[in-house]
Amino acid sequence: MLVKSGTVRRIITPNQALWIPAGTPHAIHFLSETAMRTLYFAKAPERMRVLRTLSITPLIRELTGTLFLKNLSTKTNGLMTALILQLVQEAPVTPADLALPTETGLRRTAEMILSKGLWNTPLEQFAAALNMTPVTFSRHFQTDTGMTFRDWRHRARLTLSMELLAQGLTVKQTALRLGFSDPCVFTAAFRRLFGATPTALMRNHTKPAAT
């Protein structure tokens, strides 16, 4: 899921949530088949007045699902909502947001890569489309995003893999869909970035909360 707010653009993966302060203009673009839930809070603490990406725990996931699926009393609903807000405040902020370029040409290039899966298209081709030399394109891209084009595209591909895995695709199907030469190559790259294999990470984020 791609979220845009002003000059900020970020990808939200299945194990994350985006906290959006009241009154913040934003737009959501789904990069693949997605199911989402939205919670509204009447009042938020002062320190939660900025846009932030959060890691969602199994407990937050279970509580949120219960709010939507169960016929709760007004009192119980209020208590659960207050608990979710407290847990969200304590949830770790994800430091590895995938920033999209703000420069118009670079932003369109990045969005085209995401929507069309241009994982192996040469940098030179993108640079030529913007009437830039490869060196100029690379310099502008890194200045804008804080990452080299190669690193950004690599992170984007692995970030999107989490959406595919959450939809139920196998590791092999996901690797092939994203243009990896071999599932083992995909798994190794995934582990280097996220610190766990695809199977382990998805199992950890989908298992029910302890009772």
Secondary structure, 3 states (H helix, E strand, C coil): CEEEECCEEEECCCCEEEECCCCCCCEEECCCCCCCCCCCCCCCCHHHCCCEEEECCHHHHHHHHHHHHCCCCHHHHHHHHHHHHHHHHHCCECCCCCCCCCCHHHHHHHHHHHHHCCCCCCHHHHHHHCCCCHHHHHHHHHHHHCCCHHHHHHHHHHHHHHHHHHCCCCHHHHHHHCCCCCHHHHHHHHHHHHCCCHHHHHHHHHCCCCC
